């Protein structure tokens, strides 16, 4: 069983800063870029939890070629 990380402890190690997440990430650009590849991300997301990711990925690619 995989050990879960303690998110609160991890966050507690950060120093106070005048910057927030938007200083490091252009969230509007991220939203725009994600919206352009949303169907592809959905297909890849379907592989989460797969017992044989490589084989399932190849099946997805083969099905796309048929379409």
Secondary structure, DSSP 8 states (H G I E B T S, - for coil): ------HHHHHHTS---S--HHHH--HHHHHHHHHHTHHHHHHHHTTTT-S-HHHHHHHHHHHHHH-
